[in-house]
Amino acid sequence: MKKSLIDIENVSFQYDYTQVLKNISFRVEEGDFLALLGPNGSGKSTLLKIILGLLKPMSGEIKLFGEPSTTFKHREWIGYVSQKSNAFNSGFPATVQEVVKSGLSKKLGLFKRPGRDAKEKVLEALKAVGMEAFMNRNIGELSGGQQQRVFIARALVSEPRLLILDEPTVGIDHENVQSFYDMLAKLNREQGITMILVTHDVDTVSNRISHVACLNQTIHFHGYKNEFDTISQDALDAWYGHSVRKIH
């Protein structure tokens, strides 16, 4: 039986007088590759912040790895990769290996220096994303897709069991998106890393994911990808509030 890594039960949240999430309930199990879908303003970013412990729900309960999120101590078990184009200054003067090594602070704490095996951990993380040949290059010299792989390596270096990616292909040219998703599928399949992927690119990623969750203030669907494939176009359009493309 697979372990439950995230249990969300009846979670609601609002900013001032605007309700963003209404009675959200779903779970993510060990080994899942979940695509989280929803229109802009549907509450996806708020839900991620609650899972990451950056916001507290107004009501409901969240358990992480079987423990209440309020007492959960192992935040290094959860890796997070944001939209690179909105979160990073490409002129930052650091090499690829320095960027990846900075991810160890999450596991060690801010005031502990990485040990002798830090370089080996960095190399392993870079190999996992196919970027070991670039370890001595300046991060600003890389393409958008290469930079995003480095940020995933930075998340991997602390050996997370769950990886959350918030629209990670923003800023990556279309020709490299397929190989990027192939890399994520390989990490999920070969290293057993559970993944939550926030994306609008459902057509491209559909043959890599195992589960789908449709969010628009509340969860309209959560289940296996092949179950999602049977949903009518009218139902999907109603959940989104506008016409969307169905997974092929």
Sequence and secondary structure as in RCSB ss.txt:
>XXXX:A:sequence
MKKSLIDIENVSFQYDYTQVLKNISFRVEEGDFLALLGPNGSGKSTLLKIILGLLKPMSGEIKLFGEPSTTFKHR
EWIGYVSQKSNAFNSGFPATVQEVVKSGLSKKLGLFKRPGRDAKEKVLEALKAVGMEAFMNRNIGELSGGQQQRV
FIARALVSEPRLLILDEPTVGIDHENVQSFYDMLAKLNREQGITMILVTHDVDTVSNRISHVACLNQTIHFHGYK
NEFDTISQDALDAWYGHSVRKIH
>XXXX:A:secstr
   EEEEEEEEEEEETTEEEEEEEEEEEETT EEEEE  TTSSHHHHHHHHTTSS  SEEEEEETTEETTT   G
GGEEEE  HHHH  TT   BHHHHHHGGGHHHH TTS   TTHHHHHHHHHHHTT GGGTTSBGGGS HHHHHHH
HHHHHHTT  SEEEEESTTTT  HHHHHHHHHHHHHHHHHS  EEEEE S HHHHTTT SEEEEESSSEEEEEEH
HHHTTS HHHHHHHHTS      
